Amino acid sequence: MSDRWFEDYVVGTTAEHGSIRVEEAELVDFAQRFDPQPIHVDPDAAAAGPYGGLIASGWHTCALMMRLFAQEYLSPASSLGSPGVDELRWLAPARPGDELTLRTTVLEARLSHSKPDRGLVRTRIELLGPTAEAVLTMTALNLVLTRPAG
């Protein structure tokens, strides 16, 4: 990934970034540790349940999204973290074998009034499933350094 600075996050820009595969072993391991519901950890119970098979925990889906967001959208040269997210929604299940793609839209980019070396970038995030339907949506706010002078 190339370095990106606050000035590179242009309002209205929409882009797709990379993909990541939902691996069954990781899905089950994550759920056993953090969300041990039968629909996430027990293939037989999940097959008989409302989704007809194993599905990823929503929190695992968030972690997969974050991997793409950090690797493909944010820049290690300028990212200063995030004060939070809004409007997190899980719209469809992510299943073993699915390839998920990150789509971002820059909603807002404004310079900090108190710290002029950085700005706030508000991004609409969609994690798209194999048929391009959104499995996850959210709005993220990130602190991003401005391009250094020189």
Secondary structure as UniProt FT lines:
FT   HELIX           6..8
FT   TURN            11..12
FT   STRAND          14..21
FT   HELIX           24..34
FT   HELIX           38..41
FT   HELIX           43..48
FT   TURN            50..51
FT   HELIX           58..68
FT   HELIX           69..73
FT   TURN            76..78
FT   STRAND          84..90
FT   TURN            96..97
FT   STRAND          99..111
FT   TURN            116..117
FT   STRAND          118..128
FT   TURN            130..131
FT   STRAND          134..145
//
